[in-house]
Amino acid sequence: MQRAKAVGAWFRSIRPWLEDAQPAADVAVVHGPHAGAVTEALTRAGVFSRWIAPGQPLPACRAIVVPPGSGVDAQLGRYVQDGGTLIVLGNAGSLAELCGVKVTGEVRFAKQLQGATVKVDSEYNEQFAAAHLLDDVPGTAWASGDTPMPHWAEITLPEPAEVQAVEVVSRQGPYLVTDVDVELPAGDTWRPVKSIRGATDRTLVARLDAPATTQRIRVSILHELYEGRARSYADVEAIRVLDTSGRNRARSAIEPVRVSGAIEGELPPSAVAVAPTTAEVVARFAHPDQPPAVLRNRFGHGHALLVTCTAVPSDGPFWNSLCKLTLGEPALLVSAEDGERFRFLLNRVGDSLVLHVIDTAVPAKDYQPKSVEVSLAAACLDGRRQATLVGSDRALTLSEKDGRLHLTVQPAPVATVILK
């Protein structure tokens, strides 16, 4: 009851700064299957962003990012024509002319650099995506949709391997996969090469009777228990494809390729090959053929940048370099340690900017609040030089140096700062 009262009191104090709040974002990200990954990368680079849907009126922002697989429309061309900056990730598609390139195929990277891929019959939602089967991240899992059994996951290895065994790890909790078929390609269909029934361990091991050389393998899940009762979902944390040496070949981890030029960092070895028409190459892959990694094209009064990598980069130095080239100094800077622990939201309410600093460590049993020093680009604040913590009448101390404002707060677990 005391906690509920405390939460209620906190919400009453902060409510005026939540109502009618709008994101104060430098960058808009076109919504699609990879918008979340792009948003996370921008956040780590100190850039505030917001999502927009294809066809939605464009907000006032300094740049728009189109992630792989996101829809596009004609207004993006007008946006660049009028002076905006567009950043396209992956295949330019209908935006090729805007980006000043001609798509000629795919860059052929060495197979051993590339990770395995997976596709499934269904996904429960984005949180339980198929990619978690191969990502080696503890606590993540694939969950199928609620359709009749069997459910299946098809794994494609980066190159053929001599497969000895397949391991299926059930999702943590009261989930247990008991019956599976391991299948190999047979023309246009699949043939079972190993079946397991009635497994009782969380890690189910299907050892082939004889090693089989293959690049594709499918695991069909025929039965699962939840708290001891049968259910129609499949809940799997990982699928491992082991070769004769015991090495897991079904990993999505890849060896990145170095990028150099006006933008530096590392990108996954998956990219479209392009020939510049009106664009200039600003960065190239460290690859024998030096294919373009990033290109920039002047279009009207604005610029369109194309990052040819077809996967969303996670490399911090790459994003820092890209954002600095297109946006200048980042809106927010914190230490690497604080960047891992805290989340930052910047909204606009009336004439004020509202910065929410959220401590993600609060679920820990031994939770201890921690102070965090925040550095904000003065240019983003439009002359605002007063900072007040919600729930306190005392002004926060602001220091200014080299065009940045610095303040320190201690979220417990949230600190909301009003900038006027």
N, C-alpha and C positions, 0 to 999 in steps of 0.2 A: 504493500500500500504506500509506504514511504517513497519507494522508487517511482510508482505511478504518479504520485503528487509532484515529485521533482520533475518528471518529464512534462507534466502538464504546466508547471510554472515556467519551465524553459520554453515550451512552445508558445505560451502567451507572450513572453517577452520578445520572441523572435518573429512572431506571426506578421507584424506590420512590414517586415523586411522579406517576407516570402510571397505575400500577395502582390499580384501584378508584376512580379519580377521577370525580367527578360535577360537572356544570356548576354553578357558583355564579351563577345567573342571576336577575335581577329580573323578566324578562319571558319568557314562553313564546310562541312563534310557531307557529300551526297550519300543518303542512306542506301545501304545495300549489305550484302553478306559479309563484307570486310570493313564496314564503317567503324565497328567497335575497336578493331586492332589499330586502325589509323588514328582514332581518337586517343587511344592509350599512348601511342608513340608521340603524338603531338603534345600530350600532357607532360610526358617525361622530358620533352624538349622545352617546356616552359611556355607553351602556346595554348591559350584558351580557345576552344572550338565549340561548335554546335552542329547538330544534324539538320539537314533539310531533305525533303522528299523530292524526287524528280518531278518537275512541273510546278513546284511550290514557288511563290514569289521569292526572289532572292533577297536576303537581308543585306544591310550595309556591312560589308566586311572587306578585309584587305586581300583575301585570297579564298578560292574555292578548291577543294580537293575532291577528285573523282576516284574512289578506290576501285580495284578490280571488280567487275561484275555489277557495278552500280549503273542505273539508267541515266541517260543524258537527254537533253532537249535543246531546242534552238536558242533558248535564252542564254545559254552559256557562251555562245558565239557573240551575242550582243553585249554580254557582260565584259568579255575581253575587249571587244571593239571600243567600248566606252572607257577603257582604262584599267580594268581589273586584271588580276593574276590568277590563272587557272593552272592547277597541278594535276596531271593525269597519270595514274599508276596502271601499268600493264598495257594491254593491247589498245591502241588509240581508236580503233574501229572507225565510227563515223566522225570522230574528232581528228582524224589523221591530217586533213587539210589545215585545220585550225592549228595543229601542232607543227605544221610545216614538214611532214615526213610522208614517206611511202613505206608501208609495211611489206616486207619481202619474205617473211617466214619466221623461223625461230632460231635463236642463237644455240649452237650445238656445243654445250659444255660437256666435259668429261662425265661419263655415267657415274663414276664413283663419288662425284661431288654431290649427287642428288639423293634425296631421301626417298623412302617408300611413300606411296599414296594409298588411300583407302576410299571406297565408296560402300554405302550400305543401302538396305532396302527402305529405311525410314529413320527419322530422327524425332525425338520427343520435342525438343526445341533447340535453340542456338546454344544454350548452356551445356547441353548434353550432345554435342556434335560428334560426328564420326572421327574427326581429327584427333580427339583425345585418346583413341585406341593406340596411337603411335607416338604420342608426344612425351612419354616418360615423365609426366608431371604427376606427383602423388595427389590423390584426392579427386582428380578429374575422371570422367567416365563418359562412355556413350550409352544413351538410352534410346531404344527404338520407339516408334509410335505404337499406339494401342490397336494393332491389327493382328489377325490370327497368326499363330506360329506356322511355319518357321520364319525366323528373321535371319538375315545373313550379312556378312561383311566380306567384301572382296578386296584383297590386298595385292597391289602391284609393286614388285621390288624394282629398285633402280637397274638391276641387271640379273640375269639368271643365276640361281644359286642351287646347290645341292642340299635340299631340305631333308632334315632328319626327324624333326618334331615340331609340333605347334602347341603353344601354351595359351590357355584362355583364362584370364583372371577376372573373377566376378567383382562387381562394384562393391565397395566397402559398405558394411551394414548387413541387414537381414536378407541379402540377395545371394542366390546360389544357382549358377548354371549347371545343370546336371547332364544334359544330353546334347551332343554335338556330332556333326559330320564334318570331316575335313575333306575338301574336294579339290581336284585339279582339272584344268581345262581338257575337254574332249570334243574337239571341233567347235561347234556352236553351243555346246552344252557343257555340263560338269559331271565328273564321275567321282563317287566317294572312294577315298583311299584309306580312310581310318574312321571308325565310329566309336564313340564313347557313350555309355549309358549308365545312369545311376551314380555319377560322380558325387563325392561327399566333401571334397576339399575345395577351398576357395580358388586355388590354382589348379586347373584341370590340365593334365598333360596328355596329349595325343601323340604317341610315338609311332611313326610310320614303320611298317613291316620291313621296308627297304628304302634307303634314301632315294629321293626323286628330284631331278633337275627341272626347275620351273622358275618362271618370273611372275606367275600369277597363282594365287591360292585363295580359296574361299572357305570360310567357316560358317556353316549353317547351324543355328541354335534352335533346337527342337523343343527344349523344355527348360523352364526356370522355376525355382521356388522363391517365394517371398514369405518370410516367417513360417516356412514349412508348407505353404500352400501354393499350388500351381497358379501361374498368372501368364498373361499373353505378352508381356513386355520382355525385352532382352536388356539386361543391365550389365555392362562389361567395362572394366577399368582398362584392360590392355589385352592385346593379342600379340604374341611373340612368335616369330617364325625362325626357328633355330637351324643353322646349318650343321654339318658333320663335326665342326670344331666347337659347337655350342654357342656361336656368335648369333645374336639376334639381328636378322636382316630387315625386320619390319619396324624400322625407326624412321620417323619423319625428319629427324635431325639431319642437317645438311652441312656441307663445308662451304662457307661463304666465299665469295670472290671479291677481291679488293677493287675499289673504285677510286680513280684519281682524276684530278683536274680542278675546276673551280669548286666542285663538291667532292668530299672525300669520305671514306668509310667502307663498309662491306655490305654486299647485297647477296641474296640467295641466287644460286646458279640456275635461274629460270627467267628467260627474257625473250621478247620479240626482237627480231632483226629488222632494222629500219634503214632506209636510205634518206638522208636529209634532202629536202627540196628547197625550202626557204629557211629552215631552222639551222642554228649553230649548235655544235656538240660542245657541251660544257664539262662533261665527265665521261670517261671510258672505262670499260672493264679491263682489269689486268689479265688479259686472255691473249693467246697468240695472235688473233685477228684484231684485237683492240676494238671490239664492237661498241657502239654508243650505249652508254648507260643513262645519261641524262641529256636532254636537248632543250633548247629554249628558242621560241619563235616569236618574233614581233608581229602582232596582228592588230591593226588599227592603232589605238592608243595604249593597248595593254600587251601582256605577254602570256603565252601558253607554254608550260613546261611539261615535257613527257619523261617519266621515269619508266624505262622499258622493262624493268623487272615485273614479272607477272604475279609474284607473291608479295605480300605486304612486308617490307623490311622491318626488322626489330632492332637493328643496330643503332644505338644511341648517337654515336658520332656522325653517322650519315644524316639522321634527321636534324641534328644540331646544325650541320653544315648546310643542308637544304633550306631550313627555316631562316638561317642567317642571310643566305643569298636572296631569299624572296621577301622576308619580312623585316630584316635587320635584327637588332638585339631582342632577345626573348622578353615577353611581358613579365614572366616570373622566373626567379632563380632561387633555388634552395640547395642545400648540400645533397650529395648522392644518398646518404643515409636517410635524411628527412624525406627525400623524394620517394623512397621505397615505402616509408611508413605513413605519410600523410597524403590526403587528397585535397585539392584546392578547386573551388568553384568561384567564379566571378560573375555577378549579376548586376543589372542596372535597375534601380528602383527610383522613379522620379528623377531628381537631379543628382542622386547619390550612386556610388558604386558600393557593392556589398561583397566582401570577400569572406567565404566560408572556408575554414581550415578544419578538416575532419581527421581525427586520429583513428586509423584502422586497427591499431593494436588493442583497442578496448576489450575485445572478447577474451584476452589472455587472463588466466586466473590470477597471476601476480601483476596485474596492470598497474603501471605507474605513469601518471601524466608526464609529458616531456615538453620543454620549451622548443620552439622552432623559430629560426630567424628567416624572414621572408624579404626578398628583394624584388621590388616592382619597378618596371621601366617608367620613369616620370612622364614620358610622352604619352603613355596609355592612360594617365590619370587626368589629362586635360586641366592642369592647374590645381587639382585637388591636393591639399596639403594638410588636412586635418583628419585624424583617425580616432575613432571612438569604439570601444568594445561594447557590444550589446550586453546590457545588464550592469553596466558600470557607467558612472558619469565622468570618470577620469579619462582625460585624453591620453592616447598612447604616444610614446616618444617616437618621433620620426627623425631619421637622419638622412641627409642627401649627399651623395657623392657620385661623381662621374655620370650624371644623368639618371641615377637610380635612387629610389627611396627605400629605406630599410626600417623594418619594425619587427618586434619580437612578441609572440603570443604563446600561450600555453593552453591548448585545447584540452577539455576534460569532459567528454571527448570531442566537443565541437567548440570552436571559437568563431564568432561572427564579428567582423570588423566593418564599420561604416566609414567610408571615405568621402569627405566633402571638401 
